[in-house]
């Protein structure tokens, strides 16, 4: 699948107490491909360098985001859900989540300056998650791995969404003692939807890029994030109707403007809703569509500021 997956609603990640700690819009790219169109295989370092080179804020998808995307696509019956699972049936998906079994921490990376480390033991086992999650140690571990609100419900959602039995692999005691740092991946075979926690950091798989919106309120700021911004940092503000309409106005005629603007909610309009409101009845002419779409996406997924050239 090469087309991006745009989620209509923000995803939400949770702490162990069930409190929402992050909430933002998410756009998933298709699998990274070579110029010839074939899926590119690589390790996390290769993909980090690849996404950094794009310069548009794209980074490697992590495990909690992958779960939250699956949960939402299943909930709204998103048309891309089946293709998402077909892709990881063909090519395992490497993720920006690591396990340090020596330090007993799960490490979720969002970008270079936003890395979340969560302490806690991950049991040494493999098996069906529906069975393992009944054990309290596994239930706690799965919450730290997925940052989900309810690990038991999460297993049910993964099963229903994939049509397969969710299964997990982690290294044995001797294996994790010998090589403690591992990377997470997702895959499918004929019977199981697989969450892998045993692959080495240089393991080669496919990857998806992700762009995160700036629609994060201060109350939903990342765990441990410094809310005191320097003068050079861009302040993150929610996307509202008031912010959005002036951007859209040049692309929509006066005849259609009242109908279009009436479709946009006052607070926190979802990107998918805005695109549907604009394109459902052809309010944006064909030659302006690419520019309009990019301007609106930039509100939700701002490109990184250009570095000042030294003179």
N, C-alpha and C positions, 0 to 999 in steps of 0.2 A: 504494500500500500504506500503510495507516494504522496497523497494529498494530506495536508495537515488535519488534525482533529481538533475542532473548536468546541470546548465545553460551554454549554449555555449558562451554567451557574458557577459561582466560585466553588473551589474545593475547600474542604476544612480538615485540618489535622488536629489531633487531640493528644493531651497528656494522659498519664496513667489514671488520673482521677475523672476522666471524661470531660475535661474542660477544653474548649476550643483555644488553640494557641496560635494558629495561623489560618488565614482565610484569604484567598486570592484567586483571580482568574488564571486559567491555564490553557495553553495552546500546545498541542503535541505535533511535532513534525512527523512525516513518514520516516521509515527507516533510512539511515544514511546510505546513499548509493554512489557508485562510481559514475564517471561521465558517461560510460557505456550503458548505464541503467541497472547494472548488477548491484546487489546488496554488498556494501563494504563491511568486511569483518576486521575487527581490531580489538585492542585492549583499551582499558579506561584512559590511559595516558594518551594514546593515539586520538581518541575521540575528544578528550579535553582540548588538545591542541587544535583539532579540526574545528570545534565549535568556537574556540577563542579567536581563530582566524577569520571567522565569518563577521565578527564585529557588530552583531546585531542583538547581543544579549542572550543568544541561545546557549544552553548548557545541557549536560547529560541528565536525563530523567533519573530520579531516585525512586526507591521502593515505595515510600509512603505516597508519593504522587502517583505512581503507577496504580496502587490499590485504589486511591481516591478517584482516579479517572475511571477505572473499571466499575467502581460502585455507582458513580453518577451515570455512566453510559448504560449500565444495566437498569438503573432506576427509571431513566427517561426513554428507554428502548432506542438508544442512539443507533443510527444506521451504520456507524463505523465499528460497532462492537464485534460483530462476527469476523470482519476483516482483521481486526486487532489480534484476535486469537488465532486466526489462520496464519498470520505473520509469525507469531512466536511458536507455532507448530513447525514452521519451516526453518526458522532461525531463532535460536535462543537469544534473549534480550539482556545485554549487560546493563547494570544499573549503578547509579552513583551512591550506593550504600555499601559500606564495608563493615566487617566484623573483626574486632581485635580480641581474640579469645584469651590471650594472655592477660590483658588489662580488663577483660570482661566488659567491653563497651560496644555499642552499636553506633556507627558513625554515618549520619545522613548529610550529604553535601548538597547545598543549594547553589552556591557559587564560591568563588575563591575566598571571599570574605565572610561567608555564612555557612559554617559547618556546625552541625548539632551532634554532640556526643552524649549518649544516654547510657549510664552504667546499669549493669544487670546481667546475670548469668543466662546464657542460652544453653539449654540441655543438650546432651550428647545423644543424638538419636536420629532416626528417620522414620517416617510413617505417615499415615493418613491424618491430616490435621483435625478432622472431625473427631477422631479418637484422642489425639494428643492434647487438644485444647481443653479437655475435661480435667486435665492435670493443672494445678494452679501455677506451677513453675512455667509450664508451656504457655498457659494463658497470658501470664505476665510478659513472657518473652515475645509472644506474637504481637502484643500491644506495642512494645518498644520497636519491633521490626516494621509494623505497618502504620503506627501512629493513628490507629483507628479508635472509634468510640467504644465498640463492643467486639472483642475478638471472636466470641462465639458466633455472633451475627455475621462478622466478616467472613468466616469460613463458609457459612451458608451462601453468602453473596458470591463468593468466588466460585463455588460449586454451580450455582444457578447461572451465573454469567458465562462460564466456560463450558458448561455441560459435561464437566469431568470432575473426578475426585481430587480435591486439593491435597498435595503431598509435599513434604519438606525433607530436605537433606541437610544435616550439619555434620562436621567432621568428628571422628572418634577422639577420645581423650589423647591417645598417642599422636594422632595426626595433627591435632590443634596445638599440641605441645611442641611438635617439630616445626610446624609452620603456622604461627598463630594468626597472621593477617590474611583474611579472605574477602572475596567480593561477592555481592548478591547478583542473582540472575533469575529470569523467569523463562519457563519453557513449557511445552506440552508434548505428550506422546499420545498414543491411542486411548489410554485409560486415565491419565493423570494430568492435572494442571500443576506444574512443579515450581516450587520456590526453593532455589538453591542457595545454600549458605556455606559451601565447602570449596568453591573454586579459588585458585590462586589469583593474585592481583594481576598477573600478566595473562590471564585466560582470555582467549579470543572469541568474541561473539559479535552479533549485530547490535545496533544502538538506535535509539530515538532521541532527537533533541527536544527541548522544551523551552518555552518562553513564559515567564511569569509576569503578571500585570503589576502595576503600581497601585492597584485598588486595595490597599491595605490600610485600615485605620490604625491609629496609635494603640487602640485597645487590642488589636489583633496583631501587634508587632511580633516578630520572631522571638523565640525564647532567647533571653540573654542579649537581645539587640539593644544598642545604645540609641535611645530616642532623642538624644541631644545631637542634632545634625550640625556639621560645620557649614560655613557660609558657601563652600564650594559644592556641597552635596545637594542634590535635587530632593525637595521635600515631596514625599509620596502623598497624593491626595486621591480620594475616591472619585471615580468617574460618575458624574451626575448629568441630568438632562441639561442643566444650565451650562455646564462645561462643554457638552457634546454638540448642542444645536448650532453654535456659531461656526464650528468646524464643518458641519454638514450643509449649512445654508447655501454656499456657492454652487453646490452640485445638484440642487433640487429646485425645480421651477415653482413659481408662486402658486400655480394651479394645484400643485400636489403638496405644498408645504404644510398646510393645515392638517391634512390627513396623516402625513408622515410624523409631524411633531406630536400629534395626538396619540400616536402609537408608542411613544417613548415614555416610560415611567419616570417620575420626578427623581427618585433616588435609586442609585446602583443599577442602572440598566445593564443587562447582560449583553456581551458582544454579539452573540448569536441573534438576540432579539433585535438589535439595531440593524444588523445586516438583513434580517428578514423584513423589517419595516421598510428598508430602502429598496430592496430588490424584488419583493413579492409582486408588486404591481409595476415594476419597471420605472421607478421614480428617478433613477440615475441612468443617464444615457450610456450606451455601450462604450463609447470612446473615453468617458470619464470614470468608468467603473474601477479600473485598476488604481487610479490615483485616489479616488474616494475611499476604497477599501483600505489602502495603505494609511491614509490620514486617520481613519477611525481606529485601525489596529494600533497605531502609534500611541493613541490615548491609553489603551489597555496594556500594551507591551512597548514601552518607550525604548527607543534605541539608545545605547550608551552614548554619553557625550563624547564629541571628538576631542582628542588630545590636542592641546595647544602646541604649535610648533615653536621650538626654541629658536630664537634669533641670535 
